[in-house]
Amino acid sequence: MKLVLATHNAHKVDELRRILGASLDGIELVGYDGPEPVEDGETFEANALIKARAAAAHTGLAAIADDSGIAVYALDGAPGIHSARYAGTRDDGDNLRLLLANLLGSDDRRAQFLCAAALVLPDGFEHTELGIWQGTVLDEPVGGGGFGYDPIFKPAGYSVSAAELSADEKNAVSHRSLAFDAIMPIVRERLIG
């Protein structure tokens, strides 16, 4: 059975292949080279479904997608679904600088990474799962691993940023792993039975 991973983000492709690992046994994960849909949903779940629907329609195969970002309590949940384009440039460094600037003077550094994973089948079946990773925003970027907001996010229970965790450490506890761990039993049931 083939399963299309509906993303053009190379970082996500690598990370998801590591996260899914053995749970893909019997399922071939294939890349997506089709058009990128307009992500105009108002939630992570809605945007993940938009991407998965587009990939399923374009390929005729079952498709999974995710939408993720960081939500900061002191910023009323911003940048949220706009995380990737928060600064208007789609540049990780610009996004980090803007987020830190917007938090200047705030004592509330609580934040959470959220990831919605969506499965869409050609027969119209749809399912989503949400993973939430609690933490705080650091005063400045730390660490060279990960991507996106990882250098300024300190996961709850850790003394280091997400960018200082090894790929295996991050993949064991991240918002993305929580969402995809939750959706994979549904994927397996629907594709393999």
Secondary structure, DSSP 8 states (H G I E B T S, - for coil): -EEEE----HHHHHHHHHHHGGGGTT-EEE---S-------SSHHHHHHHHHHHHHHHHSSEEEEEEEEEEEGGGTT-BGGGGGGTTSS--HHHHHHHHHHHHTT-S--EEEEEEEEEEE-TTS-EEEEEEEEEEEE-SS---SSS-TTGGGEEETT-SS-GGGS-HHHHHHHSHHHHHHHHHHHHHHHHHT-
